[in-house]
Amino acid sequence: MKKFQAEIDVMPKKEILDPQGKAVTGSMKNLGLAEIQNVRIGKHISLEIEANNAETAHSKVDQACKNLLANLIMESYSFNVKEIS
């Protein structure tokens, strides 16, 4: 078995209202950073997985995202998997 590291980003879909991002965008103006707009707040997940190969690791991470880590109705996700020693 090989060990892999996955870095996952989960973000609200563009058509979904992001109240936290909207609040941060508003706060940017108060800080004199009005040029920063359309902030979207998501989550970053890092995990390790043991698998026979990169393809299997990728498949398992995808399954974890679909079944647990992201709410596919409101969120989208992307990830990278790399082998670690």
Residue pairs with C-beta under 8 A, 6 or more apart in sequence:
1 50
1 51
1 52
2 50
2 51
2 52
2 53
2 57
2 83
3 48
3 49
3 50
3 83
3 84
3 85
4 48
4 49
4 50
4 51
4 54
4 57
4 81
4 82
4 83
4 84
5 46
5 47
5 48
5 81
5 82
5 83
5 84
6 45
6 46
6 47
6 48
6 49
6 57
6 61
6 79
6 80
6 81
7 44
7 45
7 46
7 79
7 80
8 44
8 45
8 46
8 47
8 61
8 65
8 69
8 77
8 78
8 79
9 42
9 43
9 44
9 45
9 77
9 78
9 79
10 42
10 43
10 44
10 45
10 65
10 69
10 70
10 75
10 76
10 77
11 40
11 42
11 75
11 76
11 77
12 18
12 21
12 40
12 41
12 42
12 74
12 75
13 74
13 75
13 76
16 74
16 75
18 39
18 40
18 41
20 41
21 38
21 39
21 40
21 41
22 39
24 39
24 41
25 36
25 37
25 38
25 39
28 34
28 36
28 37
28 39
42 75
45 69
47 61
47 64
48 84
49 57
49 60
49 61
49 81
51 57
51 60
54 81
54 83
57 81
58 81
61 79
61 81
62 79
65 77
65 79
66 72
69 77
70 76
70 77
